[in-house]
Amino acid sequence: MAASALEEVNDTPTDVACHPYGWLTDRMVRAHVSGSAATNHATPHIDYDPLGAWET
């Protein structure tokens, strides 16, 4: 799983992680522009089936 740190247009730090095939699996939007620790980060996770379709 590859991970990257990005900065959104509004300066919000965002971390993303990808499946080996390049599919987005995790995205963490930080609650504070400073990137400091918080319990209310937005952290959606996406699972995929073996064919690459989203699983619900």
C-alpha positions in Angstrom: 0.0 0.0 0.0 1.6 3.3 -1.1 0.9 6.4 1.0 1.2 10.0 0.0 0.7 13.3 1.8 -1.2 16.0 -0.2 -2.3 19.6 0.5 -5.7 20.5 -0.7 -6.5 23.9 -2.4 -7.7 25.2 0.9 -4.4 24.2 2.6 -6.0 21.2 4.4 -3.5 18.4 4.8 -4.7 15.1 3.3 -3.1 11.7 3.4 -4.0 9.0 0.9 -3.2 5.3 0.5 -3.5 3.2 -2.6 -3.9 -0.5 -3.4 -0.9 -2.0 -5.3 -3.1 -1.6 -8.5 -3.3 2.2 -7.8 -6.9 2.2 -6.5 -7.6 4.6 -3.7 -8.1 2.7 -0.5 -7.9 5.3 2.3 -8.1 9.1 2.5 -7.6 11.0 5.7 -8.6 14.7 5.7 -7.1 16.3 8.7 -9.4 18.3 11.0 -6.8 21.0 11.6 -5.0 23.0 8.8 -1.8 22.6 10.9 -2.1 18.8 10.5 -2.0 18.3 14.3 -3.5 15.2 15.9 -7.2 15.2 16.4 -9.9 12.5 16.9 -12.3 14.0 14.3 -10.2 13.5 11.1 -12.4 12.3 8.2 -11.1 8.8 7.3 -13.1 7.0 4.7 -11.9 3.5 3.6 -12.8 1.7 0.4 -12.7 -2.0 -0.1 -12.5 -3.7 -3.5 -13.5 -7.2 -4.7 -10.9 -9.2 -6.7 -12.2 -7.6 -10.0 -11.7 -4.1 -8.7 -15.4 -3.2 -8.0 -16.2 -1.3 -4.8 -17.5 -3.4 -2.0 -20.2 -2.0 0.2 
